[in-house]
Amino acid sequence: MRVKLAWMLGLLAAVNGVFMLAVPAAWYAIIPGVPNSGPLNAHFIRDIGAAFLVAGGSLVWFARDARARPAALACTAFFALHALVHLSDAMTGRESIYQAMRDLPTVYLGAVAALWIAWPVSTPATEEGKDAQMVVTAADRRLRKRV
């Protein structure tokens, strides 16, 4: 389940990042609430697009190889900080509560999903979880030997 969600969230984030990099004005106009946040700044949108592309790529990498957990955790940190910025804006009145609710399925749930994906599995309940944990444990042993 985590692997499938990592693929889905990673690809969505990467596609969003490519969209932001390729056509920032279109992204600005299409995404609900973005035009209310201030004037179009194509350079800034591209900067954020680069972060989304890297974050999405890190989740896809983790979906392909459980040893990429540090990359998935970095993605989680970006998503969580991004959500905290949105939450802070809503709490201080810089953004409307309506916009905060609109952000719920993408910004906030995306951060929670990334955290769930990247969090180490301590007691796997399924065969898929056991296999993933064995891969991570073996990777951890190899990494410790190198250090």
C-alpha positions as CSV (number, residue, x, y, z in Angstrom):
1,M,0.0,0.0,0.0
2,R,2.8,2.4,0.9
3,V,4.6,1.7,-2.3
4,K,1.5,2.4,-4.4
5,L,0.9,5.6,-2.6
6,A,4.5,6.6,-2.9
7,W,4.2,6.1,-6.7
8,M,1.0,8.1,-6.9
9,L,2.0,11.0,-4.7
10,G,5.5,11.1,-6.2
11,L,4.2,11.2,-9.7
12,L,1.6,13.8,-8.9
13,A,4.2,16.0,-7.2
14,A,6.7,15.6,-10.0
15,V,4.0,16.4,-12.7
16,N,3.0,19.5,-10.6
17,G,6.7,20.5,-10.5
18,V,7.1,20.1,-14.3
19,F,3.9,22.1,-14.9
20,M,5.2,24.9,-12.6
21,L,8.6,24.9,-14.4
22,A,7.2,24.7,-17.9
23,V,4.2,27.1,-17.8
24,P,4.2,29.0,-14.6
25,A,1.5,31.5,-15.8
26,A,-0.9,28.7,-16.7
27,W,-0.2,27.0,-13.4
28,Y,-0.9,30.3,-11.6
29,A,-4.2,30.8,-13.4
30,I,-5.4,27.2,-13.0
31,I,-4.7,26.3,-9.4
32,P,-7.6,27.5,-7.2
33,G,-6.7,30.2,-4.8
34,V,-3.2,30.9,-6.1
35,P,-4.2,34.2,-7.9
36,N,-5.5,35.4,-4.5
37,S,-2.1,35.0,-3.0
38,G,-0.5,37.8,-4.9
39,P,0.7,38.8,-8.3
40,L,2.2,36.3,-10.7
41,N,5.9,35.8,-10.1
42,A,7.1,33.2,-12.7
43,H,10.6,32.9,-11.2
44,F,9.2,32.1,-7.8
45,I,6.7,29.6,-9.2
46,R,9.6,27.9,-11.1
47,D,11.7,27.8,-7.9
48,I,8.8,26.0,-6.1
49,G,8.3,23.8,-9.1
50,A,11.9,22.6,-8.8
51,A,11.3,21.7,-5.2
52,F,8.1,19.7,-6.1
53,L,9.9,17.9,-9.0
54,V,12.7,16.8,-6.6
55,A,10.3,15.9,-3.9
56,G,8.2,13.8,-6.2
57,G,11.3,12.2,-7.7
58,S,12.4,11.2,-4.2
59,L,9.1,9.4,-3.5
60,V,9.3,7.6,-6.8
61,W,12.9,6.6,-6.0
62,F,11.7,5.3,-2.6
63,A,8.9,3.4,-4.3
64,R,11.5,1.7,-6.4
65,D,14.1,1.1,-3.7
66,A,13.4,1.1,0.0
67,R,17.1,2.2,0.6
68,A,16.0,5.7,-0.6
69,R,14.2,6.3,2.7
70,P,16.4,9.4,3.5
71,A,15.2,10.9,0.2
72,A,11.6,10.2,1.1
73,L,12.1,11.7,4.5
74,A,13.5,14.9,2.8
75,C,10.4,15.0,0.7
76,T,8.3,14.6,3.8
77,A,10.1,17.5,5.4
78,F,9.4,19.7,2.4
79,F,5.7,18.7,2.3
80,A,5.3,19.2,6.1
81,L,7.0,22.6,6.1
82,H,4.9,23.6,3.1
83,A,1.8,22.6,5.0
84,L,2.9,24.5,8.1
85,V,3.4,27.7,5.9
86,H,-0.2,27.3,4.7
87,L,-1.5,26.6,8.2
88,S,0.4,29.6,9.6
89,D,-1.0,31.9,6.9
90,A,-4.6,30.7,7.7
91,M,-4.0,31.1,11.5
92,T,-2.6,34.6,11.2
93,G,-5.3,35.8,8.8
94,R,-2.9,36.2,5.8
95,E,-5.1,33.5,4.1
96,S,-8.8,32.8,4.4
97,I,-10.1,29.7,6.2
98,Y,-11.9,28.8,3.0
99,Q,-8.5,28.6,1.3
100,A,-7.1,26.5,4.1
101,M,-10.0,24.1,3.7
102,R,-9.3,24.0,-0.1
103,D,-5.7,23.1,0.7
104,L,-6.8,20.1,2.9
105,P,-6.8,17.4,0.2
106,T,-3.5,18.5,-1.5
107,V,-1.3,20.4,0.9
108,Y,-2.2,18.9,4.3
109,L,-3.1,15.3,3.4
110,G,-0.2,15.2,1.0
111,A,2.1,16.0,3.9
112,V,0.5,13.3,6.1
113,A,0.6,10.8,3.3
114,A,4.3,11.5,2.7
115,L,5.0,11.0,6.4
116,W,3.2,7.7,6.5
117,I,5.0,6.5,3.4
118,A,8.5,7.4,4.6
119,W,8.1,6.5,8.3
120,P,10.1,3.3,9.0
121,V,7.9,0.2,9.5
122,S,8.7,-1.3,12.9
123,T,6.3,-4.2,13.0
124,P,5.2,-5.2,9.6
125,A,1.8,-7.0,9.5
126,T,1.8,-8.1,5.9
127,E,4.1,-10.1,3.7
128,E,4.7,-6.9,1.6
129,G,5.6,-5.0,4.8
130,K,7.9,-7.9,6.0
131,D,9.7,-7.9,2.6
132,A,10.1,-4.1,2.7
133,Q,11.4,-4.2,6.2
134,M,14.0,-6.9,5.2
135,V,15.2,-4.8,2.3
136,V,15.5,-1.7,4.6
137,T,17.3,-3.7,7.3
138,A,19.8,-5.1,4.8
139,A,20.4,-1.7,3.4
140,D,20.9,-0.3,6.9
141,R,23.5,-3.0,7.6
142,R,25.4,-2.2,4.3
143,L,25.3,1.5,5.1
144,R,26.7,1.0,8.6
145,K,29.6,-1.2,7.2
146,R,30.6,1.7,4.8
147,V,30.7,4.2,7.6
